[in-house]
Amino acid sequence: MARSMRSRSRSGRQDGKSDPTPPMIYPDAAGIDIGATQLFVALPRDRAAEPVRVFATFTADLEALAAWLKEQRITHVAMESTGVYWIPVFQALETRGIEVCLVNAHHAKGVPGRKTDVSDAQWLQYLYSVGLLRGSFRPPDEIGAVRSLMRHRSGLVAEAARCIQLMQKALVQMNVRLQHVISDLSGTSGLAIIDALLAGERDPVQLAKWRDRRVKASEEMVAKALVGDWRSEHLFTLRQARETYRHCQKQIQECDREIERHLAALRSRVDAQQHPPPEPKPSQTQRGKKGIALVEGDLRTELYRVLGTDATAIPGLGTGIVAGLLAELGADLAAFPTAAHFANWLGLCPSPEISGGKVLKKGTRPVNHRVATLFRLAAQAVHRDETVIGRFYRRMRAKLGAPKAITATAHKLARIYYHLVTTGEAYDVSVFAKNEEREAKRRVERLLKEARALGYVLAPQEVAA
C-alpha cells in the first residue's frame, strides 16, 4: 500500500498534476527591511539583475527608492512597523502610488537559521507575494494627525504628573506635610500655597489662608502641616518643578487647541445642531471634566458629531476615553467585519491553543494595545457603578478575580462601542433587560438551593412600594 502511494506521488509530480509551490498572488511585490540608517529592498528574483539593493534613509534616498521601484514595475511593498522609522518610508511610497502593506513583526518571523537584513527583506517579499501576510490597521491621515497629537498630549500629562511628584518630594524633604491635609497638590489650594511659599512667605498661618473653603481639613490643621525646615536646595528644587509644571500646563492648552482644530476638520456623520446629543448624565460630566478642554466648543458634542452617536453614554466611557478611541480608530470601523474581529484584534477575547485535541493554553493573547488599554481603564471605572456593566464587572470579579473581570468587562465594552459606531444607534440599556432577568432568576435558584441544603424553606415576600 505504501509503495503504491509513493509511486502515485512520484508519477503525479512527473506529470505535473501536483505543484507544492504556492500561487503568486502579488507577483509585483517587494519587501523592505527597515533600519535606522539603511533600507534593504528585495525584488522578485527574476525582476532585475540585482534583486536586492541598499538605500540610505535620507529624503533624497527615499525618493530614489520610490523611483527605482516604479521603474521595476513594483505595485505592492511589504515592510515591518519598526519603531517610527517606517513612517517616512511609508509616506514616500504612498505618495508615488505604491500600495504599502505594514506588517506586524510577529507575523513575519523567519525559520530558524541564518538571519541577515538581506534575508529578512527577501523573506518579507516572498511571504507577501504568496499572500501569507496581512496589513496592520492604519487609520486615515486626518485621524493619524489627531492620534499623533493625542499621544503627544499623553506625554505632556505624564510629564506634568512627574513635576507634581517632584514638588511633593521637595516638600517632604522640608518636612512640610501638605499632602496629608490637601488631597490634590495640583488643585487650587495646593498650587496657591506653593506659589505663596516660593514668593517668600514662611508664616504657616498666612500660608494656610490660601486654603480653599472646600478643603475638609481646618485652617489650623493646614497651618500645622506647613511648618517645616526651609532649606535652600529643596526650595530651589520646588521652584524648578513648579515652573516646569506651569510650562507643561501651557503646552497642554496649546495642544488642546490644535486637537480642536483637527477635530473640527473631520467629516460629520450627524448634524449636531439639528440633532443635538442627549443631555449628559451627572456621572458622565464628572468622568470627562479633566479631559481635553476645547476653547470654542464642547468635546462631547464634537465626538457625537464625528462618530454619529453618543459613545459617552456607555458606562465607563468618558469624553477622554472616547476621544482616545476616536484618535486611535477613527470613525470608520469597516476594517473589522464583525464585533468578534474587533475584539480579537484588541486581544480581549479568548484565544486557546489546541493541539492533538488537547487545550494547551487558555486565556487571551499577550497583546499590548493602546485601544485595549482604554477599554480596560473604562472597565475599572465601573466597579462601583449601579449599571448593567457595573453589576457584570462585580459578578465576574467574584467568579474569576479582578484581572479576568477587567478583561471580560473590557471585551463587553468593546463590542458595545463597535455596535454603536457601526450602526449609529444610541446606547439602550433595555437591551440588557433579558440578561438581567436571567441573572436574577439564577440568583433566586441559587439561594433556594442553598436554603434547601441547610434545611430551610424560603418564601417570597411582597415589598411595600
N, C-alpha and C positions, 0 to 999 in steps of 0.2 A: 504493500500500500504506500509506504513512504517513498519507495523507489519510483513508483508511477507518478506520485505527486511531484517529485523532483524533476522527472523527465518532462512533465507537462509544464512545469515552471520554466525549465530551460527552453523548451520549444516555444513557450509564449514569449520569452524575451527575444528569441531569434526571429520570430515572426513579427515582432514589434507590436504585439497586442497589449502589452502592459509596459507602461513607462513610469519608473519611480520618480522622475523629475517633476516637481510641482509646476503648474502652468504659470506663465508670466502674466500677472495682472497689470503691472505698471512697467512696461518694458523701457520707458524713457525716464527712469528714476535714478537719482543719485543719492549717495549717503555722505554726510558731513560729520566728522568728529570735531566737536567744539573744544577749543582750548583758549587760554588767556592771551597767548601771543601768536598761535598758529592754528590754521584750519586745514584739516586733511580731508580732501574731497575725492570720493571714489565714484567712477562712472561704470556702466556695464563694460565688461571686458572687450567686447567687440566694437565699442563705440569710438575709441581713439587709440592711437599707438601708445600713448602714455595715459592709462586709465586712472591713475592716482596722482594728484598734484597737491602741493602745499602752498597755501596763501597766508599772508600776514593778516592781522586784524585791523589794520588802519583803514580809513574810509576809502582811500584810493584802491586798496587791495580788494575791498568788498565789492566795489564797482567792477573791478577786473574779473572777480569771481563770477558775478552775475552775467557779465558779457560772455565769458567762456562757456558757462552753462547754456546760455541761449544759442551760442554758436554750435554746441554739440547737440542741439535739439532736445534738451532736458526740460521736461514739463513738471516733474514732481521731485521733491527733495525731502529726505528724512534726516532728522537730527535730534539729539537728545537735549533736554532742557537743563543745561549745565549752568547753575547759578543764574547770573544775569548776563552772561556772555553771549547767550543765544539771541538776545533781543535785537542788537544791531544787525546781525546776520539775517534774522527773520524779516525785519523791515526792509532791508536792502533787496532781498529776493522777492518779497511780496510786491514791492513797487514795480518790479520788472515783469510781473505776470506769472511768476513761478509759484505753483501751489506747494506750500511748505507743510510738512507733517511733523508736528512737535511730539516727540515720543518720550514716554516715561522710561527712565533708565532701567527700572526693574523689569520692564517688558522686553528688553533687548540684550539680555545677558548672553554672552557667547559661551560656547562649550569650553570645558577646562583645557588648558594648554597654553600655547604661546599667545601672548596678548601684547599688541602694539597699537599705536594710533592708526597705522595703515590698516591693520586687520579689523579694528573697530569700525572704521569707515566702510570697508568692504562688507562687513557683516550687516551693518545697517542697510546698505544698499541692497543686499540680497534679500534680507527679511522683508523689506518694504516692497520690493519688486514682485514677490510671490504672495503678497497680501497677508503677511503674518504680523503686521504691526498696525496699531490703531493710533490715531492722533489724539492728543490730550485736549481737554476742553479749554477753549480760549475765547473770552467774550469779545464783542466788537471793540473797535478802537476807542469809541466815545466812552464805553464802560471801563475800558482799560485805563483811561485817563483818571476817571473817578477812583478806580481801585488804587492807582499809584498814590493819589492824594490821601485817600483814607489810610493806607498803610503808613504813609509819612506822618499823618496825624497821630496814629497809634504810637509811633516812636517818640513824638513830642510829648504825648501824655505820659509815657513811661519815663521820659527824662524829667518831666515836672514832678512825678511821684518820687523819683530819686532825690531831687532837691529838697522835698519835704522831709525825707528821711535824714538828709544831712543836717537840716535845721533842727530836727528833733534830737539828733545825736549831739550837736553843739550845745543845746540847752541842757541835756542830761549831764554832759561833762562839766557844766557850770552849776549842777545840782538845782536847776530850775525845772520843777516837775509840772510843767504846764499841760502836758499830755494827759495827766491824771485828773484834771479838773475840766478840761475842754476836749471833747471827743474828736473834733476835726481841727487839726492845726492849720489847715489851709482855708478855714472858714473866715467869716468876718471878724470875729473876736480874736482868733489866733494871729492872723496877719496884722491886725491893728496893734496888738500888744507888741509883736515883734518889730514893727516899724517904729513905734514909740521907743522901744528899747534901743534900737540902732540909732535913733535920733539923739540919744544921750540921757534919757530918763532912766533913773535907777530906783526911785521910790516905789516900792511894791503897791502902796495904796493908790498912788496916781496911775500906775500901770493897770491896776485892777479896774479902774473906772472905764477903760476901753472895753470892758466886758459887755457883750450884748445881753439885753434883758431876757432873751430866750434861753440863755445858758442856765442849766439846772443848778450848778454849783453857786454858792453865795459869793458875794464880793469879798467877804473876809477870807473864805477858803481860797479864792483865786489869788488874793494878796499874799497869803501864807505860802502858796506854791511858787510865787515869784521872788522869793528871797534866795539869792544864790551867790556864788563866787564869780565875780565878773572879771575873768581873766582875758587878757587882750588877744591871745591866739585863738581862743574859742569865739570871741566876738568877731574877729576877722573872718573865721570860717562861716559863722552865721550870716554875716553881711554878704559874702560872696554867694552863698546858697540862696539867699533871698533875692539878690539881683538876677541870678540865673533863672530862678523860678518866675520872676516877673517877665524876663525875656521870653521864656517858654510860653507863658500865657499870651504874650503879644503875638508870637508866631502861630499859636493855635488859632487865635482870632483871624489872622490873615489867611490861614489855611481854610478855615470855615467859610470865609468869603469866596475863596477860589473854588471850593467844593460847591457852594451855592451857584456860582456862575456856570459850572459844568452841569449841574443838575437841571438848571433852567433850560439848557440847550437840548436835553433829552426829549425824545418823542413822547407825546402824551397818549395814553391809552384811554383816558376818560377826561372829560371837561370838568375840572374841579369847581368851576363857577356855576355851571348849570346843574351839575350833580355833585354837590359837596359831600365830603365824607361824613359818616355818622359822628355824633358827639362822642368824644373820648371819655372813657370811664376814669374815675379818680386814680385808680391804680395805674392806668396807662400813663397819665400825666406825671405821676411820681416816678415811674420807671424811666421816662425819657427826659427828665428835667436837667440832667447833667450831660446830655449828648451834644450833638452838633447844634450850635446856635446860629440860625440863619438871621441875616440882617433885614432883608426885605420880605421875608415870607415865613411860613410855618413849615418845619421839616416834615411833619406828619402829613400835611396836605401835599407837599411835593412828592413824597413817597406814594401817596394814594394816586396822584396824577400819573406817575410813571408806571406803576405796577398795575393800575386798573382796579385795585381792591385794597381795602384797609387791612394790611397784614398785621398791624399793631394790635388788632382785636384778638389775635391769638394769644392765649395766656403765656406769659414769659417773654414774649417778643416785644420789647420796647422800641422806640424810634431809633435808638443807637444800634441795636442788633439788626433791625430791618434795613437800616442804611448800609450796614456792613454786608448784609446778604445781597443787596442790590449792587454794591460795588464789586463783589466777587462774582456774581452770577449774571447780572443784568436782568432785564425784564422778560426776556425770551428764554424759556427752558425747553425749546424744541429739540435740543441736542439729546435730551433724555426722553425716550419714547413713553415710559411709564414712571409712576412713583417708585416702583421697585428698582428700576435702573438708577434713578436718582439716589435712593438710599444706598444702593450697592456702591455707587461712585463715591459716596461720602464715607463708606466703611462703617455704617451704623447697623447693617443687617447681618444676621448670622452667615458665616461662610465656612462651613465644615469641610474638612479634608477627609475623604473616604478612599480607602484602598483595600481591595480584596473583600469588599462587603463590610469592612470594619471602619468605624469612625476613629480616625487618628487624632483629630483636633476639632474642638468646638469653638464657638465664640466668633467674634468679629475679626476682620483683618487688622493688623497693626498699621493704621494709617494716621499720619499726622496731617490733618486737613484743616485749613482755616475756617471753611464753612461748617464743618462738623464741630469745631470748637465753639462757634457761635451758637449752634443748636444745643450743645452741652451746657453752655452758660445759661441759656434760656431754660433748660430743664432744671438746673439748680435753683433758678429764681422762683419756681412754682412749688417749692417743697412745703410752703405753708398756705398756699392759695386754696380757697374753698371753691375750686373749679373742677371740672371733669378731669383736666390734665393734672391738677394738683393731687386729686384723690388717686389717680392712676399711678403717679410717682410714689406716693406713700404706700400704696398696695404692693408695688414692685419692690420697694425698698424693704418692706417686711418679709417678702418672699425670697428675694435674690441678693439683698445687700445694696449699699449705696452706689458703688461703681456701675454695676449692671443696671440698676434702676435708672441712673442718669443716661446710660446708653439707650435703654428701651424708651425712655421718655423723649430723648432727642430724636430717635427714629420716628416716633409718632408725630412730633412737631414738624419734622422734615416732610413727611407725607402730607400733612395738613397744609403746610406752606406751598408745596408743589401743586396741590389741587387748587388752592385759591388763586395762585398766579397764572396757572394754565387755563383755568376756566373763567376767571374774573368774578367768581361768585363771592358773596360776603360770608364771613365766618358765622356759622349757625350752630349754636350749642345743642339744639334739639336733635341734631343728627346722632348724638351720643346717647339719646334717651333710652333706646333699646339696650345698649350695653350697660347703662346704669341700672335698668330694671333687672337684667340678667344677673348682674353682680349682687344686687340686693337680695334676689331670690337665693343665690348661692350662699350668701351670708346667713340668711334665715335657716336654710337647710343645715348649715354647719353648726349653728347654735342648737338646733333641735337634736342633732346627732350627739353633740357633746352632753346635752342635758340628759338624754336617754342613757348614755353610758354612765352617768353619775347617779341615775335613779330618780331624776326629776322629770316633771312634765311641765312644759311651757305652754301658756295660753295667751293668745293675742289680747291686747287691751286697747281700747279706743283712747286716743289722746285728745284732750279738750282743745278746741281752737283758741 
